[in-house]
């Protein structure tokens, strides 16, 4: 984790740097990881990504390592216990949405064989390479994220607005939004 590398984000925060260098924008096809990122992006709504990264381990523990099978079985009592944990983001609507979303996630897996198959169709199965040079070029949402949001909501998901969906797309490498000057841009482009 070299601090003198050219990155998209100007930060010294080691959590941000590690996330940027190792995860952000890397194409993800593992269903459990896709579930994790969808949940984390939902938890970020109205908050900073830094707070989500700080609380990630507690959220991971609260939501059984982001196992949709386990989370789908959570009861109201489980939700109440999570809301008592000072280490998580204690937002009742987001906790309940996570349980709801796990159930829908499993239904989609059953119907299509994988969530990966469902979600990657919004980019025709391959990452969109935007080739942005400036952060100001990066949109908060796109036609693809609006389509994804509409379909996810139709399926019954919560906390999946078009901006959340676009952040999710960036996180799981459905789009390569590393700036062209960033050392990760060409690495991600090759990986995609």
LINHU-V386667 format. One record per helix or strand of 3 or more residues. SS is the DSSP state (H for helix, E for strand). FROM is the first residue (numbers start at 1). LEN is the number of residues. If there is no record, write none. Layout:
SS&FROM&LEN / SS&FROM&LEN
This chain:
H&14&9 / H&31&14 / H&49&14 / H&64&3 / H&68&4 / H&76&9 / H&92&21 / H&115&9 / H&135&3 / H&143&13 / H&162&10 / H&183&9
